[in-house]
Amino acid sequence: MKVVKVGLLGLGTVGGGTVNVLTKNSQHIARRSGCLIKVISASARDLSRKRICATDGIQLTDRPEDIIKDPEIQIIVELMGGEEPAKSLILEALSLGKHVVTANKALIANHGNELFEAASKNKVTLAYEAAIAGGIPIVKAMREGLSANSIDWLAGIINGTGNFILTEMSDKGSAFDDVLKEAQVLGYAEADPEYDVEGIDAAHKLCILASLAFGMPLNFKRVYTEGISKITPLDVTYAEELGYRIKHLGVAKKTSQGVEMRVHPTLIPEKRLIANVNGVMNAVVVKGNAVGPTLYYGAGAGAEATASAVIADIVDICRQPDLSSGTAVPALGFSPDALEELPILSIEEVETAFYLRLSVEDKPGVMAAITKILADNGISIEAVQQKEPEQHGANAQVILLTDQVIEESLITALAEIESLDSIIEPAVRIRVESLE
C-alpha cells in the first residue's frame, strides 16, 4: 500500500488529537484512502512539554521550516494558529508543491484569497474543513453536497464558548460574567475570551461560509460583529416568555440589494431546531433553493472532533490519482474565474425584526408616546408586554417585538424614544430571525 508522509506544524490539542485518531483508526482510514497515512515529523514551540499523543516514530523539532523543506513530506498540516509565521510557512509549502491542510480560520478569512491563488498556481490543494465548526463537515456539504443549489441564506451557531455561556444563562439564570468565569475554569473559554465572546472567532468562520455560499472572494473586514457580553438574564427570561431563545448567530443572506454578513445575539423561535442547540455544540442551517433548509450539527471543537475534519481533508488528498496535482474541487466551491465581487450591505441597510426592552417611568401616556414614534417611522409592532414594577415608584419594563424594519429606521426611532423624559436608560435591542 502506498505510504503518504505527513508533517504537522503544531502538536498541541488538535495536533495531538490528529495523531491519536490516525493511530486509533489507521486500518479504517487506509481502507478509505487507499494509502497508509504516516506522520513522520511535527514541530512544537516547547519540545519538553508533555503531549496528549504518543510521539514514537515522529521526529520532533522546534523549526517548522525544516518540515516544510523536507522532500519526503507530501502533505503539510498547519495547526499552529495565528497569522504569522503560519501564512509564510504555508506559502512556502505551496511553492514547493506540497499539499496543505489547515484549521486556521483567521488565516483563511484574512488571507485566503492570496493562499488559494498560490495553491492553484502551484497545482496543489489547500484544504480547510477543520477551520469551521470543528468536526461538522460543513465545507464539504456546501462545496459538493449542495452544489446544485443557489444558496438563499445560512445561519449558524459557530462558536461553542458563546453558546455554552448563553445556555448556562438560560438554564441557571446566571449573569454573563459569572458564566464566563465558569467557562474559563472548565477550559471552554481562554484567559482572554475576546475572540469568542465578542464574535470575532464566529466572524472569521462566517466570512468563509458566505464565500462558499455565494461564490464571492473572502472579505472579512465587511462582516458586522457584535458580541454577547451585554446580554442579561432579564432579556434571556423575557425572550423565553415570548417563545424565543437567544443565540449568538452568524447570518449570511443574499438579497436583491446585496449580501448580508453579520454576527450578533439573535432571538430565534424556540420551535426551530437550531434554537435547541445547547452547551458547546455547533450547528449550521443552510437554505438552498432546491433542497430547502438543511441542518448540520455536531461538536464544534475538541481534539478528536477537529482531528476528524483534518484527517478527512488528508484522505481527500490521498484519493487523488496523482498526489502531485491539486483536487478538482475549487477552494471556495466555484471556479476561481467565476467568483464575483458582490455588494455587501452595511448593518444599517439590513432588514430584520427586533426585540426592544425599554426602562420607563410608570405613568400614563408612556406607551402611547413610544408607539407613536415607532408608527411615524414606519415600524409595526408584532407584540408588546409591559412588566409592572415590583414596588410603587419603580421603573416599568416595556417589551416590544417589531415587524421587519430597515435598521437605520429603527436607529432613528430609538433616538427619538430615548429623548423622551419618561425613558430612564438606553433601549436594549436584539435582532430577531425567523429562519424560515
C-alpha positions in Angstrom: 0.0 0.0 0.0 1.2 3.5 -0.9 2.6 5.5 2.1 1.8 9.2 2.3 4.1 11.1 4.6 2.7 14.0 6.6 4.3 16.8 8.6 2.5 18.6 11.4 3.1 22.2 12.2 1.9 22.3 15.8 1.5 19.5 18.2 -1.0 20.9 20.7 -4.6 19.8 21.3 -5.6 19.4 17.7 -2.2 18.1 16.5 -2.1 15.5 19.3 -5.7 14.6 18.5 -4.8 14.1 14.8 -2.0 11.7 15.7 -4.3 9.8 18.1 -7.1 9.4 15.5 -4.7 8.4 12.8 -3.3 5.8 15.1 -6.6 4.5 16.5 -8.3 4.3 13.1 -5.3 3.6 10.9 -6.8 0.5 9.2 -10.2 2.1 8.7 -8.6 5.2 7.2 -6.3 3.2 5.0 -9.3 1.3 3.6 -11.0 4.6 2.8 -8.0 6.4 1.4 -6.1 3.6 -0.3 -3.0 4.9 1.5 -1.1 4.4 4.7 -1.0 7.9 6.2 2.0 8.4 8.4 3.0 11.4 10.4 6.8 11.5 10.3 7.6 15.0 11.7 6.0 17.5 13.9 7.0 20.9 15.2 6.3 22.5 18.6 7.5 25.6 20.4 8.3 23.6 23.5 9.8 20.2 22.9 9.8 19.3 26.6 6.1 19.7 27.0 4.1 16.5 27.8 1.9 15.5 24.8 -1.6 14.0 24.6 -0.4 11.6 21.9 2.5 9.1 21.6 5.4 10.5 19.5 7.2 7.3 18.8 8.4 7.4 15.2 7.7 11.1 14.9 10.7 13.4 14.6 10.1 16.5 16.8 11.6 19.9 16.0 11.1 23.5 17.0 12.0 24.5 13.5 8.8 24.2 11.4 10.7 25.4 8.3 12.7 22.2 8.4 9.4 20.2 7.9 8.4 22.4 5.0 11.7 21.8 3.3 11.8 18.0 3.9 11.5 16.4 0.4 9.9 13.2 1.9 6.9 15.1 3.2 3.9 15.3 0.8 1.3 16.9 3.0 1.7 19.7 5.5 -0.9 20.1 8.3 -0.8 23.6 9.8 -2.2 23.7 13.3 -0.2 26.5 14.8 -2.9 29.1 14.7 -2.3 32.9 14.2 -1.4 34.6 11.0 2.4 34.6 11.2 4.5 32.6 10.8 1.7 30.3 9.6 1.0 32.3 6.4 4.6 32.4 5.3 5.1 28.7 6.0 2.0 27.7 4.1 3.0 29.9 1.1 6.5 28.2 1.1 4.9 24.8 1.3 2.6 25.5 -1.6 5.5 26.9 -3.7 7.4 23.6 -3.1 4.4 21.6 -4.5 3.2 20.3 -1.1 -0.5 20.0 -0.3 -1.6 21.8 2.9 -4.4 21.1 5.4 -5.2 23.8 7.9 -7.6 24.5 10.8 -6.7 28.2 10.8 -9.9 30.1 10.3 -8.4 33.6 11.0 -5.7 32.9 8.3 -8.3 31.8 5.7 -10.7 34.6 6.5 -8.0 37.3 6.2 -5.6 35.9 3.6 -7.5 33.0 1.9 -7.7 34.8 -1.4 -3.9 35.0 -1.7 -3.4 31.5 -0.3 -5.9 29.8 -2.7 -4.4 31.6 -5.6 -1.0 30.3 -4.6 -2.3 26.8 -4.3 -3.9 27.0 -7.7 -0.8 28.4 -9.3 1.3 25.5 -7.9 -1.4 22.9 -8.8 -1.8 21.7 -5.2 -4.6 21.6 -2.6 -5.1 23.9 0.3 -7.9 22.3 2.4 -9.6 23.8 5.5 -12.5 21.8 6.6 -11.4 22.0 10.2 -11.4 25.8 10.2 -15.2 25.9 10.6 -17.4 24.1 13.2 -14.9 21.5 14.3 -15.9 18.1 13.2 -19.0 19.1 11.3 -18.3 18.6 7.5 -19.9 21.9 6.6 -17.3 22.9 3.9 -17.7 19.6 2.1 -21.5 19.9 2.3 -21.5 23.4 0.8 -18.9 22.8 -1.8 -20.1 19.4 -3.0 -23.3 18.2 -1.5 -25.2 21.4 -2.2 -23.5 22.3 -5.5 -26.9 22.0 -7.4 -28.4 24.8 -5.3 -28.4 28.5 -5.3 -28.0 29.3 -1.6 -30.5 31.8 -0.2 -29.1 32.1 3.3 -27.3 30.4 6.1 -27.3 30.8 9.8 -25.0 29.2 12.4 -24.1 28.8 16.0 -20.4 28.5 15.2 -18.7 29.3 18.5 -19.1 26.8 21.3 -17.9 29.1 24.1 -20.6 31.7 23.3 -23.2 29.0 23.1 -22.2 27.5 26.4 -22.5 30.9 28.1 -25.9 31.6 26.7 -27.1 28.1 27.5 -26.0 28.5 31.1 -27.6 31.9 31.4 -30.8 30.4 30.2 -30.7 27.2 32.4 -29.4 28.8 35.6 -30.4 32.5 35.3 -26.8 33.4 35.9 -25.2 36.7 34.9 -22.8 36.8 31.9 -19.7 37.5 34.0 -20.4 34.6 36.3 -20.9 32.1 33.5 -17.8 33.4 31.7 -15.7 32.6 34.8 -17.2 29.1 34.9 -16.4 28.6 31.2 -12.8 29.6 31.9 -12.5 27.1 34.7 -13.9 24.3 32.5 -11.5 25.2 29.7 -14.2 26.3 27.3 -13.0 29.9 27.3 -9.5 31.3 27.1 -8.0 33.6 29.7 -8.5 36.4 27.2 -12.0 35.4 25.8 -12.4 38.4 23.5 -12.4 36.4 20.2 -15.1 34.1 21.5 -17.5 36.4 23.4 -17.2 39.4 21.1 -17.9 37.4 18.0 -14.5 37.7 16.2 -14.0 33.9 16.0 -17.5 33.4 14.6 -17.0 36.3 12.2 -13.9 34.5 10.7 -16.0 31.4 10.1 -19.0 33.3 8.7 -16.8 35.1 6.2 -15.7 31.8 4.8 -19.2 30.3 4.8 -20.6 33.3 3.0 -18.0 33.0 0.2 -18.8 29.3 -0.1 -22.5 30.1 -0.2 -22.4 32.9 -2.7 -19.3 32.5 -4.8 -17.5 35.7 -3.8 -14.0 36.5 -2.7 -13.3 36.4 1.1 -13.9 39.8 2.7 -13.6 39.6 6.5 -13.5 43.3 7.0 -17.1 43.6 5.9 -18.5 41.2 8.5 -20.6 43.1 11.1 -19.6 41.7 14.5 -21.4 42.1 17.8 -20.7 40.1 21.0 -22.8 38.7 23.8 -21.2 40.5 26.8 -24.2 42.9 27.2 -26.9 40.1 27.3 -28.6 40.0 30.6 -30.6 37.2 32.4 -33.6 39.6 32.3 -33.5 39.6 28.4 -33.0 35.8 28.3 -36.1 35.4 30.5 -38.3 37.8 28.6 -37.3 36.3 25.3 -38.3 32.8 26.5 -41.6 34.2 27.8 -42.2 35.4 24.2 -41.3 31.9 22.8 -37.8 32.7 21.7 -34.2 31.6 22.7 -31.2 34.0 22.5 -28.3 32.5 20.5 -25.1 34.1 19.2 -25.8 33.7 15.5 -23.7 34.1 12.3 -26.0 35.0 9.4 -25.2 35.3 5.7 -28.0 36.2 3.4 -28.2 37.1 -0.3 -30.8 39.7 -1.1 -31.7 41.8 -4.2 -29.8 44.7 -2.6 -26.7 42.7 -1.7 -25.1 40.3 0.7 -25.5 40.4 4.5 -22.7 39.1 6.7 -23.4 39.6 10.4 -22.6 38.0 13.8 -24.7 39.1 16.7 -27.1 37.9 19.5 -30.3 36.8 17.9 -33.8 35.8 19.1 -34.8 32.6 17.4 -38.3 30.9 17.7 -37.9 28.1 20.3 -39.6 25.7 17.8 -36.6 25.9 15.4 -34.1 23.0 15.8 -31.2 25.4 15.9 -32.7 27.2 18.9 -32.3 24.0 20.9 -28.6 23.6 20.2 -27.1 23.9 23.6 -23.8 23.8 25.5 -20.6 23.8 23.4 -22.3 22.3 20.4 -22.3 24.0 17.0 -25.0 23.9 14.2 -25.4 25.5 10.8 -28.6 25.8 8.8 -28.2 26.3 5.1 -31.2 27.1 2.8 -30.8 26.1 -0.8 -33.4 26.9 -3.4 -33.7 23.3 -4.5 -33.3 21.3 -1.3 -34.8 23.8 1.2 -33.3 24.2 4.7 -30.7 21.7 5.8 -29.2 21.4 9.3 -25.6 20.4 10.2 -25.0 19.7 13.9 -22.1 18.4 16.0 -19.0 19.1 18.1 -17.6 22.5 17.1 -14.2 22.0 18.9 -12.2 19.4 20.7 -9.1 17.4 19.9 -10.6 14.4 18.2 -13.7 16.2 16.7 -11.4 18.7 14.9 -8.9 16.0 14.1 -11.8 14.2 12.3 -12.1 17.2 9.9 -8.3 17.5 9.5 -8.0 13.8 8.5 -10.9 14.0 6.2 -9.0 16.6 4.2 -5.9 14.4 4.2 -7.9 11.4 2.9 -9.4 13.6 0.1 -5.9 14.5 -1.0 -4.7 10.9 -0.8 -7.6 9.8 -3.0 -6.3 11.8 -5.9 -4.9 9.6 -8.7 -1.8 11.7 -8.7 -0.6 13.3 -5.5 1.5 15.8 -7.5 -1.7 17.6 -8.6 -4.4 19.5 -6.8 -8.0 18.5 -6.2 -10.7 19.1 -8.8 -12.9 20.8 -6.2 -12.3 24.5 -6.2 -11.3 26.0 -2.8 -14.5 28.0 -2.4 -16.7 25.7 -4.4 -16.8 27.9 -7.5 -14.4 28.1 -10.4 -11.8 30.8 -9.4 -12.7 32.8 -12.6 -16.4 32.6 -11.7 -16.1 34.3 -8.2 -18.0 37.6 -8.2 -17.4 40.8 -6.2 -20.9 41.3 -4.8 -22.2 44.3 -2.9 -22.1 43.8 0.8 -24.7 45.6 2.9 -23.8 47.7 6.0 -25.7 46.7 9.1 -27.7 49.9 8.8 -29.1 48.6 5.5 -30.1 45.2 6.8 -33.8 44.5 7.3 -34.7 42.4 10.4 -37.2 42.3 13.2 -36.2 43.5 16.7 -36.8 42.7 20.3 -36.8 46.0 22.3 -36.7 46.5 26.1 -37.3 49.9 27.5 -37.0 51.0 31.1 -39.7 53.6 31.6 -41.4 55.7 34.3 -44.6 54.0 35.4 -47.0 56.8 34.4 -49.8 57.3 31.9 -49.1 58.1 28.3 -45.7 56.5 28.0 -46.8 53.6 25.8 -48.8 56.0 23.6 -45.7 58.2 23.0 -43.5 55.2 22.2 -45.9 53.6 19.8 -46.5 56.9 18.0 -42.8 57.4 17.4 -42.5 53.8 16.0 -45.5 54.4 13.8 -44.2 57.7 12.5 -41.0 55.8 11.4 -43.0 53.1 9.6 -42.3 50.4 12.3 -45.1 47.9 13.0 -45.3 46.2 16.4 -45.8 42.4 16.5 -46.2 42.0 20.2 -45.9 44.2 23.3 -45.7 43.4 27.0 -45.5 45.8 30.0 -43.9 44.4 33.1 -45.3 46.2 36.1 -42.7 47.4 38.7 -42.3 45.3 41.8 -42.9 48.2 44.0 -44.6 51.6 43.7 -42.5 54.3 42.1 -40.0 51.8 40.5 -39.4 51.7 36.8 -41.5 49.6 34.5 -40.1 47.4 31.7 -41.8 47.6 28.2 -41.0 44.7 25.9 -41.7 45.1 22.2 -41.3 42.8 19.2 -41.2 44.8 15.9 -42.0 43.6 12.4 -39.3 43.6 9.8 -37.6 47.1 9.6 -34.5 48.6 8.0 -32.1 49.0 10.9 -31.4 52.7 10.0 -35.1 53.4 10.5 -35.1 51.7 13.9 -32.0 53.6 15.0 -33.7 56.9 14.1 -36.8 55.9 16.0 -34.9 54.8 19.1 -33.0 58.1 19.2 -36.4 59.9 19.4 -37.7 57.4 22.0 -34.7 57.8 24.2 -35.0 61.5 24.2 -38.4 61.2 26.0 -38.3 62.3 29.6 -40.1 59.1 30.6 -37.3 56.8 29.3 -34.8 56.0 32.1 -31.9 54.4 30.2 -30.9 53.5 26.6 -33.0 50.8 25.0 -31.9 47.2 24.8 -32.3 45.9 21.2 -31.6 42.4 19.9 -32.3 41.3 16.3 -34.9 38.6 15.6 -34.6 35.9 12.9 -37.5 33.5 12.0 -35.2 31.3 9.9 -38.0 30.3 7.5 
